[in-house]
Amino acid sequence: MRAKVHVTLKNGVLDPQGEAVRHALGALGFDDVGNVRVGKVIELDLTDEDEDAARARVSDMCEKLLANTVIENYRVEIE
C-alpha cells in the first residue's frame, strides 16, 4: 500500500519560495501568473493492509513529524 501526503502552507502564511517562483516566471515572460504557492509531496510505502488503519498511521506521522501543523495543512491519499 502506498500513501501520498500533500503538505501546503496554510492561507495567510507567507510563501517566500512561491514568491521567488512567481518572480522567476515573470522574468521568463510568464506575466499572467498571479499568486504561486509551493508545497511538497511525501510518498510512503506501507505494510498495512487496512486502508483506514494506514490513513490513521500516516495522519499520526504528519502530526508528529511530516507537517508543521502550526503553519501547514496536509492531505493524505492512500493508493
ZADRENDREN-937342 format. One record per atom (N, C-alpha, C, O): z, y, x. Coordinates in Angstrom, 2 decimals, decimal comma. Layout:
<pts>
<pt><pz>Z</pz><py>Y</py><px>X</px></pt>
...
</pts>
This chain:
<pts>
<pt><pz>0,00</pz><py>-1,17</py><px>0,86</px></pt>
<pt><pz>0,00</pz><py>0,00</py><px>0,00</px></pt>
<pt><pz>0,00</pz><py>1,23</py><px>0,90</px></pt>
<pt><pz>0,64</pz><py>1,24</py><px>1,95</px></pt>
<pt><pz>-0,71</pz><py>2,24</py><px>0,49</px></pt>
<pt><pz>-0,80</pz><py>3,48</py><px>1,26</px></pt>
<pt><pz>-0,30</pz><py>4,64</py><px>0,42</px></pt>
<pt><pz>-0,58</pz><py>4,73</py><px>-0,78</px></pt>
<pt><pz>0,44</pz><py>5,53</py><px>1,07</px></pt>
<pt><pz>0,90</pz><py>6,75</py><px>0,42</px></pt>
<pt><pz>0,28</pz><py>7,95</py><px>1,14</px></pt>
<pt><pz>0,18</pz><py>7,96</py><px>2,37</px></pt>
<pt><pz>-0,12</pz><py>8,94</py><px>0,37</px></pt>
<pt><pz>-0,56</pz><py>10,21</py><px>0,92</px></pt>
<pt><pz>0,39</pz><py>11,28</py><px>0,40</px></pt>
<pt><pz>0,67</pz><py>11,36</py><px>-0,79</px></pt>
<pt><pz>0,88</pz><py>12,08</py><px>1,32</px></pt>
<pt><pz>1,77</pz><py>13,18</py><px>0,97</px></pt>
<pt><pz>1,04</pz><py>14,47</py><px>1,28</px></pt>
<pt><pz>0,62</pz><py>14,70</py><px>2,41</px></pt>
<pt><pz>0,87</pz><py>15,31</py><px>0,27</px></pt>
<pt><pz>0,24</pz><py>16,61</py><px>0,42</px></pt>
<pt><pz>1,35</pz><py>17,66</py><px>0,46</px></pt>
<pt><pz>2,11</pz><py>17,81</py><px>-0,50</px></pt>
<pt><pz>1,45</pz><py>18,37</py><px>1,58</px></pt>
<pt><pz>2,50</pz><py>19,36</py><px>1,76</px></pt>
<pt><pz>1,85</pz><py>20,74</py><px>1,83</px></pt>
<pt><pz>0,94</pz><py>20,97</py><px>2,62</px></pt>
<pt><pz>2,32</pz><py>21,66</py><px>0,98</px></pt>
<pt><pz>1,79</pz><py>23,03</py><px>0,96</px></pt>
<pt><pz>2,95</pz><py>24,01</py><px>0,90</px></pt>
<pt><pz>4,04</pz><py>23,68</py><px>0,43</px></pt>
<pt><pz>2,68</pz><py>25,22</py><px>1,36</px></pt>
<pt><pz>3,70</pz><py>26,26</py><px>1,27</px></pt>
<pt><pz>3,87</pz><py>26,69</py><px>-0,19</px></pt>
<pt><pz>2,91</pz><py>26,72</py><px>-0,95</px></pt>
<pt><pz>5,09</pz><py>27,01</py><px>-0,55</px></pt>
<pt><pz>5,35</pz><py>27,50</py><px>-1,91</px></pt>
<pt><pz>4,71</pz><py>28,87</py><px>-2,09</px></pt>
<pt><pz>4,49</pz><py>29,60</py><px>-1,12</px></pt>
<pt><pz>4,41</pz><py>29,20</py><px>-3,33</px></pt>
<pt><pz>3,89</pz><py>30,53</py><px>-3,64</px></pt>
<pt><pz>4,90</pz><py>31,57</py><px>-3,20</px></pt>
<pt><pz>6,10</pz><py>31,40</py><px>-3,38</px></pt>
<pt><pz>4,41</pz><py>32,64</py><px>-2,62</px></pt>
<pt><pz>5,29</pz><py>33,71</py><px>-2,16</px></pt>
<pt><pz>5,69</pz><py>33,58</py><px>-0,71</px></pt>
<pt><pz>6,21</pz><py>34,53</py><px>-0,13</px></pt>
<pt><pz>5,48</pz><py>32,41</py><px>-0,09</px></pt>
<pt><pz>5,79</pz><py>32,23</py><px>1,32</px></pt>
<pt><pz>4,55</pz><py>32,64</py><px>2,12</px></pt>
<pt><pz>3,45</pz><py>32,17</py><px>1,86</px></pt>
<pt><pz>4,75</pz><py>33,52</py><px>3,10</px></pt>
<pt><pz>3,63</pz><py>33,97</py><px>3,92</px></pt>
<pt><pz>3,03</pz><py>32,80</py><px>4,68</px></pt>
<pt><pz>3,75</pz><py>31,91</py><px>5,15</px></pt>
<pt><pz>1,71</pz><py>32,80</py><px>4,82</px></pt>
<pt><pz>0,98</pz><py>31,74</py><px>5,50</px></pt>
<pt><pz>0,15</pz><py>32,34</py><px>6,63</px></pt>
<pt><pz>-1,03</pz><py>32,63</py><px>6,43</px></pt>
<pt><pz>0,75</pz><py>32,54</py><px>7,81</px></pt>
<pt><pz>0,01</pz><py>33,16</py><px>8,91</px></pt>
<pt><pz>-1,20</pz><py>32,33</py><px>9,36</px></pt>
<pt><pz>-2,21</pz><py>32,89</py><px>9,76</px></pt>
<pt><pz>-1,09</pz><py>31,01</py><px>9,29</px></pt>
<pt><pz>-2,23</pz><py>30,17</py><px>9,67</px></pt>
<pt><pz>-3,38</pz><py>30,36</py><px>8,67</px></pt>
<pt><pz>-4,54</pz><py>30,45</py><px>9,07</px></pt>
<pt><pz>-3,05</pz><py>30,40</py><px>7,40</px></pt>
<pt><pz>-4,08</pz><py>30,65</py><px>6,38</px></pt>
<pt><pz>-4,72</pz><py>32,01</py><px>6,55</px></pt>
<pt><pz>-5,93</pz><py>32,15</py><px>6,39</px></pt>
<pt><pz>-3,93</pz><py>33,01</py><px>6,89</px></pt>
<pt><pz>-4,46</pz><py>34,36</py><px>7,10</px></pt>
<pt><pz>-5,39</pz><py>34,37</py><px>8,32</px></pt>
<pt><pz>-6,42</pz><py>35,05</py><px>8,30</px></pt>
<pt><pz>-5,04</pz><py>33,64</py><px>9,38</px></pt>
<pt><pz>-5,89</pz><py>33,56</py><px>10,56</px></pt>
<pt><pz>-7,23</pz><py>32,89</py><px>10,22</px></pt>
<pt><pz>-8,28</pz><py>33,31</py><px>10,70</px></pt>
<pt><pz>-7,18</pz><py>31,85</py><px>9,40</px></pt>
<pt><pz>-8,41</pz><py>31,17</py><px>8,98</px></pt>
<pt><pz>-9,27</pz><py>32,11</py><px>8,14</px></pt>
<pt><pz>-10,48</pz><py>32,19</py><px>8,33</px></pt>
<pt><pz>-8,63</pz><py>32,83</py><px>7,20</px></pt>
<pt><pz>-9,37</pz><py>33,78</py><px>6,37</px></pt>
<pt><pz>-10,05</pz><py>34,84</py><px>7,23</px></pt>
<pt><pz>-11,22</pz><py>35,17</py><px>7,00</px></pt>
<pt><pz>-9,34</pz><py>35,36</py><px>8,20</px></pt>
<pt><pz>-9,90</pz><py>36,37</py><px>9,09</px></pt>
<pt><pz>-11,07</pz><py>35,80</py><px>9,90</px></pt>
<pt><pz>-12,11</pz><py>36,45</py><px>10,03</px></pt>
<pt><pz>-10,91</pz><py>34,59</py><px>10,44</px></pt>
<pt><pz>-11,97</pz><py>33,96</py><px>11,22</px></pt>
<pt><pz>-13,20</pz><py>33,69</py><px>10,36</px></pt>
<pt><pz>-14,33</pz><py>33,88</py><px>10,82</px></pt>
<pt><pz>-13,00</pz><py>33,26</py><px>9,12</px></pt>
<pt><pz>-14,13</pz><py>33,05</py><px>8,23</px></pt>
<pt><pz>-14,89</pz><py>34,35</py><px>7,98</px></pt>
<pt><pz>-16,12</pz><py>34,37</py><px>7,96</px></pt>
<pt><pz>-14,13</pz><py>35,43</py><px>7,79</px></pt>
<pt><pz>-14,77</pz><py>36,74</py><px>7,61</px></pt>
<pt><pz>-15,59</pz><py>37,14</py><px>8,82</px></pt>
<pt><pz>-16,68</pz><py>37,69</py><px>8,68</px></pt>
<pt><pz>-15,06</pz><py>36,86</py><px>10,02</px></pt>
<pt><pz>-15,79</pz><py>37,19</py><px>11,24</px></pt>
<pt><pz>-17,07</pz><py>36,36</py><px>11,38</px></pt>
<pt><pz>-18,00</pz><py>36,78</py><px>12,06</px></pt>
<pt><pz>-17,10</pz><py>35,20</py><px>10,74</px></pt>
<pt><pz>-18,29</pz><py>34,35</py><px>10,78</px></pt>
<pt><pz>-19,26</pz><py>34,66</py><px>9,64</px></pt>
<pt><pz>-20,27</pz><py>33,97</py><px>9,47</px></pt>
<pt><pz>-18,96</pz><py>35,70</py><px>8,88</px></pt>
<pt><pz>-19,87</pz><py>36,11</py><px>7,82</px></pt>
<pt><pz>-19,51</pz><py>35,59</py><px>6,44</px></pt>
<pt><pz>-20,24</pz><py>35,85</py><px>5,48</px></pt>
<pt><pz>-18,43</pz><py>34,88</py><px>6,31</px></pt>
<pt><pz>-17,99</pz><py>34,38</py><px>5,00</px></pt>
<pt><pz>-17,02</pz><py>35,38</py><px>4,38</px></pt>
<pt><pz>-15,83</pz><py>35,12</py><px>4,26</px></pt>
<pt><pz>-17,57</pz><py>36,53</py><px>3,98</px></pt>
<pt><pz>-16,75</pz><py>37,63</py><px>3,47</px></pt>
<pt><pz>-16,26</pz><py>37,40</py><px>2,04</px></pt>
<pt><pz>-15,39</pz><py>38,13</py><px>1,57</px></pt>
<pt><pz>-16,81</pz><py>36,41</py><px>1,36</px></pt>
<pt><pz>-16,45</pz><py>36,19</py><px>-0,04</px></pt>
<pt><pz>-15,21</pz><py>35,31</py><px>-0,20</px></pt>
<pt><pz>-14,87</pz><py>34,94</py><px>-1,33</px></pt>
<pt><pz>-14,53</pz><py>34,97</py><px>0,90</px></pt>
<pt><pz>-13,32</pz><py>34,15</py><px>0,82</px></pt>
<pt><pz>-12,12</pz><py>35,06</py><px>0,66</px></pt>
<pt><pz>-11,93</pz><py>36,00</py><px>1,43</px></pt>
<pt><pz>-11,32</pz><py>34,78</py><px>-0,35</px></pt>
<pt><pz>-10,11</pz><py>35,58</py><px>-0,60</px></pt>
<pt><pz>-8,93</pz><py>34,99</py><px>0,14</px></pt>
<pt><pz>-8,95</pz><py>34,88</py><px>1,37</px></pt>
<pt><pz>-7,93</pz><py>34,62</py><px>-0,59</px></pt>
<pt><pz>-6,71</pz><py>34,05</py><px>-0,02</px></pt>
<pt><pz>-6,97</pz><py>32,64</py><px>0,50</px></pt>
<pt><pz>-7,67</pz><py>31,86</py><px>-0,14</px></pt>
<pt><pz>-6,40</pz><py>32,32</py><px>1,66</px></pt>
<pt><pz>-6,50</pz><py>30,96</py><px>2,23</px></pt>
<pt><pz>-5,09</pz><py>30,46</py><px>2,47</px></pt>
<pt><pz>-4,27</pz><py>31,16</py><px>3,06</px></pt>
<pt><pz>-4,82</pz><py>29,24</py><px>2,02</px></pt>
<pt><pz>-3,53</pz><py>28,59</py><px>2,26</px></pt>
<pt><pz>-3,81</pz><py>27,30</py><px>3,02</px></pt>
<pt><pz>-4,72</pz><py>26,55</py><px>2,66</px></pt>
<pt><pz>-3,05</pz><py>27,04</py><px>4,06</px></pt>
<pt><pz>-3,24</pz><py>25,85</py><px>4,88</px></pt>
<pt><pz>-2,05</pz><py>24,92</py><px>4,64</px></pt>
<pt><pz>-0,90</pz><py>25,35</py><px>4,61</px></pt>
<pt><pz>-2,35</pz><py>23,64</py><px>4,47</px></pt>
<pt><pz>-1,31</pz><py>22,64</py><px>4,27</px></pt>
<pt><pz>-1,54</pz><py>21,46</py><px>5,20</px></pt>
<pt><pz>-2,29</pz><py>21,55</py><px>6,16</px></pt>
<pt><pz>-0,88</pz><py>20,36</py><px>4,89</px></pt>
<pt><pz>-1,06</pz><py>19,16</py><px>5,69</px></pt>
<pt><pz>-1,02</pz><py>17,94</py><px>4,79</px></pt>
<pt><pz>-0,44</pz><py>17,96</py><px>3,71</px></pt>
<pt><pz>-1,66</pz><py>16,87</py><px>5,26</px></pt>
<pt><pz>-1,66</pz><py>15,59</py><px>4,56</px></pt>
<pt><pz>-1,08</pz><py>14,57</py><px>5,52</px></pt>
<pt><pz>-1,51</pz><py>14,46</py><px>6,67</px></pt>
<pt><pz>-0,11</pz><py>13,82</py><px>5,04</px></pt>
<pt><pz>0,52</pz><py>12,76</py><px>5,83</px></pt>
<pt><pz>0,21</pz><py>11,44</py><px>5,15</px></pt>
<pt><pz>0,48</pz><py>11,27</py><px>3,96</px></pt>
<pt><pz>-0,38</pz><py>10,50</py><px>5,89</px></pt>
<pt><pz>-0,70</pz><py>9,18</py><px>5,35</px></pt>
<pt><pz>0,27</pz><py>8,16</py><px>5,90</px></pt>
<pt><pz>0,53</pz><py>8,11</py><px>7,10</px></pt>
<pt><pz>0,81</pz><py>7,33</py><px>5,01</px></pt>
<pt><pz>1,78</pz><py>6,31</py><px>5,40</px></pt>
<pt><pz>1,33</pz><py>4,96</py><px>4,89</px></pt>
<pt><pz>0,99</pz><py>4,82</py><px>3,71</px></pt>
<pt><pz>1,31</pz><py>3,96</py><px>5,75</px></pt>
<pt><pz>1,08</pz><py>2,58</py><px>5,31</px></pt>
<pt><pz>2,44</pz><py>1,97</py><px>5,02</px></pt>
<pt><pz>3,33</pz><py>1,97</py><px>5,88</px></pt>
<pt><pz>2,60</pz><py>1,45</py><px>3,83</px></pt>
<pt><pz>3,89</pz><py>0,93</py><px>3,37</px></pt>
<pt><pz>3,82</pz><py>-0,57</py><px>3,11</px></pt>
<pt><pz>2,76</pz><py>-1,11</py><px>2,81</px></pt>
<pt><pz>4,96</pz><py>-1,23</py><px>3,23</px></pt>
<pt><pz>5,02</pz><py>-2,66</py><px>2,93</px></pt>
<pt><pz>5,50</pz><py>-2,91</py><px>1,51</px></pt>
<pt><pz>5,51</pz><py>-4,05</py><px>1,05</px></pt>
<pt><pz>5,90</pz><py>-1,85</py><px>0,80</px></pt>
<pt><pz>6,34</pz><py>-2,00</py><px>-0,59</px></pt>
<pt><pz>5,23</pz><py>-2,61</py><px>-1,44</px></pt>
<pt><pz>4,04</pz><py>-2,38</py><px>-1,18</px></pt>
<pt><pz>5,61</pz><py>-3,36</py><px>-2,43</px></pt>
<pt><pz>4,63</pz><py>-3,90</py><px>-3,37</px></pt>
<pt><pz>4,77</pz><py>-3,26</py><px>-4,75</px></pt>
<pt><pz>3,87</pz><py>-3,38</py><px>-5,58</px></pt>
<pt><pz>5,88</pz><py>-2,60</py><px>-4,99</px></pt>
<pt><pz>6,11</pz><py>-1,94</py><px>-6,27</px></pt>
<pt><pz>5,80</pz><py>-0,46</py><px>-6,13</px></pt>
<pt><pz>6,40</pz><py>0,23</py><px>-5,30</px></pt>
<pt><pz>4,88</pz><py>0,04</py><px>-6,92</px></pt>
<pt><pz>4,43</pz><py>1,43</py><px>-6,79</px></pt>
<pt><pz>5,55</pz><py>2,42</py><px>-7,05</px></pt>
<pt><pz>5,68</pz><py>3,41</py><px>-6,34</px></pt>
<pt><pz>6,37</pz><py>2,16</py><px>-8,06</px></pt>
<pt><pz>7,47</pz><py>3,09</py><px>-8,36</px></pt>
<pt><pz>8,48</pz><py>3,14</py><px>-7,22</px></pt>
<pt><pz>8,98</pz><py>4,21</py><px>-6,87</px></pt>
<pt><pz>8,79</pz><py>1,98</py><px>-6,65</px></pt>
<pt><pz>9,73</pz><py>1,94</py><px>-5,53</px></pt>
<pt><pz>9,15</pz><py>2,66</py><px>-4,32</px></pt>
<pt><pz>9,86</pz><py>3,38</py><px>-3,61</px></pt>
<pt><pz>7,85</pz><py>2,46</py><px>-4,08</px></pt>
<pt><pz>7,20</pz><py>3,14</py><px>-2,96</px></pt>
<pt><pz>7,23</pz><py>4,64</py><px>-3,14</px></pt>
<pt><pz>7,53</pz><py>5,39</py><px>-2,21</px></pt>
<pt><pz>6,92</pz><py>5,10</py><px>-4,36</px></pt>
<pt><pz>6,92</pz><py>6,53</py><px>-4,64</px></pt>
<pt><pz>8,32</pz><py>7,12</py><px>-4,42</px></pt>
<pt><pz>8,46</pz><py>8,21</py><px>-3,87</px></pt>
<pt><pz>9,33</pz><py>6,41</py><px>-4,84</px></pt>
<pt><pz>10,72</pz><py>6,87</py><px>-4,67</px></pt>
<pt><pz>11,08</pz><py>6,94</py><px>-3,19</px></pt>
<pt><pz>11,71</pz><py>7,91</py><px>-2,75</px></pt>
<pt><pz>10,69</pz><py>5,93</py><px>-2,42</px></pt>
<pt><pz>10,99</pz><py>5,93</py><px>-0,98</px></pt>
<pt><pz>10,28</pz><py>7,07</py><px>-0,27</px></pt>
<pt><pz>10,87</pz><py>7,74</py><px>0,58</px></pt>
<pt><pz>9,02</pz><py>7,30</py><px>-0,61</px></pt>
<pt><pz>8,27</pz><py>8,37</py><px>0,04</px></pt>
<pt><pz>8,84</pz><py>9,73</py><px>-0,35</px></pt>
<pt><pz>8,92</pz><py>10,64</py><px>0,48</px></pt>
<pt><pz>9,23</pz><py>9,89</py><px>-1,60</px></pt>
<pt><pz>9,86</pz><py>11,15</py><px>-2,01</px></pt>
<pt><pz>11,14</pz><py>11,39</py><px>-1,24</px></pt>
<pt><pz>11,44</pz><py>12,52</py><px>-0,86</px></pt>
<pt><pz>11,91</pz><py>10,33</py><px>-1,00</px></pt>
<pt><pz>13,13</pz><py>10,44</py><px>-0,20</px></pt>
<pt><pz>12,79</pz><py>10,85</py><px>1,23</px></pt>
<pt><pz>13,49</pz><py>11,68</py><px>1,83</px></pt>
<pt><pz>11,71</pz><py>10,28</py><px>1,78</px></pt>
<pt><pz>11,26</pz><py>10,66</py><px>3,13</px></pt>
<pt><pz>10,90</pz><py>12,14</py><px>3,17</px></pt>
<pt><pz>11,21</pz><py>12,84</py><px>4,14</px></pt>
<pt><pz>10,24</pz><py>12,62</py><px>2,12</px></pt>
<pt><pz>9,84</pz><py>14,03</py><px>2,06</px></pt>
<pt><pz>11,06</pz><py>14,93</py><px>2,02</px></pt>
<pt><pz>11,12</pz><py>15,94</py><px>2,72</px></pt>
<pt><pz>12,02</pz><py>14,56</py><px>1,20</px></pt>
<pt><pz>13,23</pz><py>15,38</py><px>1,06</px></pt>
<pt><pz>14,03</pz><py>15,44</py><px>2,37</px></pt>
<pt><pz>14,67</pz><py>16,45</py><px>2,66</px></pt>
<pt><pz>13,99</pz><py>14,36</py><px>3,15</px></pt>
<pt><pz>14,80</pz><py>14,27</py><px>4,36</px></pt>
<pt><pz>14,07</pz><py>14,72</py><px>5,62</px></pt>
<pt><pz>14,71</pz><py>15,17</py><px>6,57</px></pt>
<pt><pz>12,72</pz><py>14,59</py><px>5,66</px></pt>
<pt><pz>12,02</pz><py>14,86</py><px>6,92</px></pt>
<pt><pz>10,63</pz><py>15,48</py><px>6,78</px></pt>
<pt><pz>10,32</pz><py>16,46</py><px>7,45</px></pt>
<pt><pz>9,81</pz><py>14,93</py><px>5,92</px></pt>
<pt><pz>8,39</pz><py>15,27</py><px>5,94</px></pt>
<pt><pz>8,06</pz><py>16,66</py><px>5,40</px></pt>
<pt><pz>7,03</pz><py>17,23</py><px>5,77</px></pt>
<pt><pz>8,90</pz><py>17,20</py><px>4,55</px></pt>
<pt><pz>8,66</pz><py>18,54</py><px>4,00</px></pt>
<pt><pz>9,92</pz><py>19,39</py><px>4,12</px></pt>
<pt><pz>11,03</pz><py>18,89</py><px>3,97</px></pt>
<pt><pz>9,73</pz><py>20,65</py><px>4,39</px></pt>
<pt><pz>10,83</pz><py>21,60</py><px>4,36</px></pt>
<pt><pz>10,88</pz><py>22,15</py><px>2,94</px></pt>
<pt><pz>10,17</pz><py>23,10</py><px>2,61</px></pt>
<pt><pz>11,71</pz><py>21,55</py><px>2,11</px></pt>
<pt><pz>11,68</pz><py>21,86</py><px>0,68</px></pt>
<pt><pz>12,16</pz><py>23,26</py><px>0,34</px></pt>
<pt><pz>12,07</pz><py>23,68</py><px>-0,81</px></pt>
<pt><pz>12,67</pz><py>23,98</py><px>1,32</px></pt>
<pt><pz>13,03</pz><py>25,38</py><px>1,08</px></pt>
<pt><pz>11,78</pz><py>26,23</py><px>0,92</px></pt>
<pt><pz>11,72</pz><py>27,13</py><px>0,09</px></pt>
<pt><pz>10,75</pz><py>25,92</py><px>1,74</px></pt>
<pt><pz>9,54</pz><py>26,74</py><px>1,72</px></pt>
<pt><pz>8,27</pz><py>25,95</py><px>1,38</px></pt>
<pt><pz>7,20</pz><py>26,54</py><px>1,24</px></pt>
<pt><pz>8,39</pz><py>24,62</py><px>1,23</px></pt>
<pt><pz>7,20</pz><py>23,80</py><px>0,99</px></pt>
<pt><pz>7,34</pz><py>22,96</py><px>-0,28</px></pt>
<pt><pz>8,44</pz><py>22,54</py><px>-0,64</px></pt>
<pt><pz>6,22</pz><py>22,73</py><px>-0,93</px></pt>
<pt><pz>6,10</pz><py>21,77</py><px>-2,02</px></pt>
<pt><pz>5,43</pz><py>20,53</py><px>-1,47</px></pt>
<pt><pz>4,70</pz><py>20,60</py><px>-0,48</px></pt>
<pt><pz>5,66</pz><py>19,40</py><px>-2,11</px></pt>
<pt><pz>4,93</pz><py>18,19</py><px>-1,73</px></pt>
<pt><pz>4,52</pz><py>17,43</py><px>-2,98</px></pt>
<pt><pz>5,14</pz><py>17,52</py><px>-4,04</px></pt>
<pt><pz>3,45</pz><py>16,66</py><px>-2,80</px></pt>
<pt><pz>2,92</pz><py>15,80</py><px>-3,87</px></pt>
<pt><pz>2,61</pz><py>14,45</py><px>-3,25</px></pt>
<pt><pz>1,97</pz><py>14,37</py><px>-2,21</px></pt>
<pt><pz>3,07</pz><py>13,38</py><px>-3,91</px></pt>
<pt><pz>2,89</pz><py>12,03</py><px>-3,39</px></pt>
<pt><pz>1,81</pz><py>11,31</py><px>-4,19</px></pt>
<pt><pz>1,84</pz><py>11,31</py><px>-5,42</px></pt>
<pt><pz>0,86</pz><py>10,69</py><px>-3,49</px></pt>
<pt><pz>-0,14</pz><py>9,81</py><px>-4,10</px></pt>
<pt><pz>0,07</pz><py>8,42</py><px>-3,54</px></pt>
<pt><pz>0,23</pz><py>8,26</py><px>-2,33</px></pt>
<pt><pz>0,07</pz><py>7,42</py><px>-4,40</px></pt>
<pt><pz>0,16</pz><py>6,02</py><px>-3,96</px></pt>
<pt><pz>-1,18</pz><py>5,36</py><px>-4,25</px></pt>
<pt><pz>-1,70</pz><py>5,44</py><px>-5,36</px></pt>
<pt><pz>-1,72</pz><py>4,69</py><px>-3,24</px></pt>
<pt><pz>-3,02</pz><py>4,02</py><px>-3,39</px></pt>
<pt><pz>-2,83</pz><py>2,52</py><px>-3,25</px></pt>
<pt><pz>-3,80</pz><py>1,77</py><px>-3,35</px></pt>
</pts>
